[in-house]
């Protein structure tokens, strides 16, 4: 948690509805991190990937060419500034 907080994240340990600690089927914990706007997502992904003990992260970079976001303000179509995979 300290490492993630040092990167600017607000970190919360994921829990079950009853307040007990959520564990994956392999007994791993999940830390939910709120970073806000990320200036350099590729750099952050690399830092997370290189850190011992972090199994995965949710920065799925370069995997899509279109994201559709639906919300109270309507539907938005987001495209990357560079083509996926470049």
Buried (B, 14 or more C-beta within 10 A) or exposed (E): EEBBEEBEBEBEEEEEEEEEEEEEEEEEEBBEBEBEEBEEEEEBBEBBEEEEEEEEBEBEBEEEEEEEEEEEEEEEEEEBEEEEEE
